[in-house]
Amino acid sequence: GGRQLIVLHKKGSHFHYSARYPRSFARWQPECLDVQHNCSEAELRNSYDNSILYSDHVLAELMNLLRDRPALLVVTADHGQSISATARFHGTPRAVAPPEQRRVPLLFWASPPLRAQAPFAARMQALRHRATASADTPVDHGHLFASLLGCSGIVSADGGITPEHNLCQLP
């Protein structure tokens, strides 16, 4: 009856990529089915792209399930991926990881019933403003907790939510 927080942790697009999607999502071919890593760059890329296709499908299905209830969906990844002819890399070691491995999306999606609520609409306006100014003020995973709570309208009188980390902080 009250507010609920549901955390869905997907294995996502980690190697072995072809194990991350059903066979019906093997759109790009040839794909890498060899768990011993004996695959070409094209096969690795195709398998990775198929795993992204499936992740997109799962998110679309989740949005459809939430569409008629007041719901906020926040999506991010733990790291990006680089695929070359000889290797797959994913965010480590940080000192040598290229930007595509360290910069990942942080997406906020709100259902129509939630967007119709005036207090939430104001917080989303603050989020939109922050998104357009993010080049000047980088956003990282450190913003996730405060923003999830702040965008949901949860307040903390004792400093539990750091205002500068809350991307939905009202001015």
N, C-alpha and C positions, 0 to 999 in steps of 0.2 A: 503493500500500500504506500510506502514512502519512497524516498529516493533510493536508487540502486546504482551501484558501480559494478560493471561487468568488464573484466579484463580478458581479452582474447589475445593470446600469444601464438602467432603462427610461426612455424619453423621457417617460413619464407623461402627465399631463393638462395639457400646455402647449398653447397655441393653435397651430395650428388644431385644435381638439378633435376634430372628426370624422375627422381623419387619424390619430388615435391608437387607433382601434378598428375591427375588421372590421364590415362592414355588418350581419352577423348580430347585432351587439350594439347596434344602433340602436333600443333599446326605447322610449325617450322621444321623442316627436314633437310638433311639428315640430322639426327640428334645423338647426343652422347649417352649411350647406355652402358658403357664400360666403367665399372666401379674402380678399376685399377688405374684410371686416369689416362688411358691410351686413346685419347680422342683428339681430333683436329680442332683447330681454333673455331672453325665454322660449326662443328658439331657442338662444342661447348657453348658458343653464342646462341645457337638455335635452342638448346636445352634451357639455357638461362632465360631466353625470351619466352619460351613456353611456360616456365615457372612464373614469370611476371604476368603473363596472360591469365593464368589460373588465379593468382593473387588478386588481380583486378576483378575477376569474376566473383570471388568470395566477397570482396568489399561491396560490389554492386548488389549481391544477394543480401548482405547485411543491411545496406541502406534501404532496400525494399522492405525488409522485415521491420525496420524502425520508422519508416516513412509516416505512419499514422499516429505515432506517439511522440511526446516531447522527448527528444533524444539528441545527445551530442556524441559524435563519433570523432575520435582523435586517432590519427594514424601516423606512425613514424617507423623508421628502420634503425637498426643498431649500427649499420655501416653500409657503404656502397660496395661496388664490386668492380674489379678490373680483370679482363680476360685477355690473354695474349696467346700466341702460338705455343708458348712453353710453360705457362703458369696461370694460376688464378690467385688473385690477391684480394684481401678484404680488410682494409683498415689498420693493419699492423705490420711492422712496428710503426707507430704513429709518426715518428721522426722522418720516415721515408714514404709514408702513404700519400699518394697523390690526392688532390682535392676531390675527385669523384668518389673516393672511398670514405672521405671524412664528412662531406656535405650531403646530407640526406633530407628528403622532404619532411615537413611537419605540417600535416593537413588537418583542418578542422571542418567537419561537415555537420550541419544542424538540420534536423527534420523541419518540415513546414510548421507543425504545431509549436515547436520550440521557437522558431524564428518569428512567429506571430506574437510572442510574449514581449511586451515593451522593455522590461528590464534586460532581457537577454539580447534584444536587438541593439540596445545601447552598448552592451559588452562586445557584441560582434563588430560594431562600428569601431570601437577601440582596437580590436584585433585587426581589422582591415587597415586602419591607420598605421598600426605598428608594422604590418606586413609591407606596406609601401615604403616605410622608412628603414627597413631592416638592413639595407646596405650600410647605413651609418651606425647601426647598433646590431651587431650579429646576434643571432638566436642559435641556441644549442640545446642539447638534451637537459641542461640545467634549468631550462624554462618550462619543462614539461609538467612537473608536479604543480607548481604554483599556477600555471595557466589552466590545467585541467580543473583545479578547484575554483580558481577565479572566474573562468568562463562559465562554470556551472552555478555561479552565484553564491558559493560558499565563502564566508568571511571568517577571519581569524583576528580576534581582539588581542591575542597575546603574541603576535609576530610569527605565527606558524606559516603564513603565506608571505613570502618576500615580494613586496609590491613591484620592484624592478624586474622580477622574473615572471610576473603575471602579465601575459601578453594581452589580456582583456581588462587590464587595470583602467578604470575610468579616471579621467583627469580631475 
